[in-house]
Amino acid sequence: MPWYAWLILIVALGSIIGGLMMLRDTAKKLPLTDEQLRRIHERNAEMDIKEKQDE
């Protein structure tokens, strides 16, 4: 493989890895209230029950 193909490959991989690292660094948790968390957990439990009934 010619040198410029290796260069393009290295630049592409560096760009992908750099983008993923930047995405990880800028990710933030959602500030949810206790009420919102409770409703989310209730919905998840309901969906689990429905999935078990469908099987």
CORJOBEL-V378169 format. One record per pair of residues at least 24 apart in sequence whose ideal C-beta (glycine too) atoms are under 6 Angstrom apart, sorted by the first residue. I is the first residue (numbers start at 1). J is the second residue. Records with the same first field share a line. If there is no record, write none. Layout:
I->J, J
//
This chain:
none
//
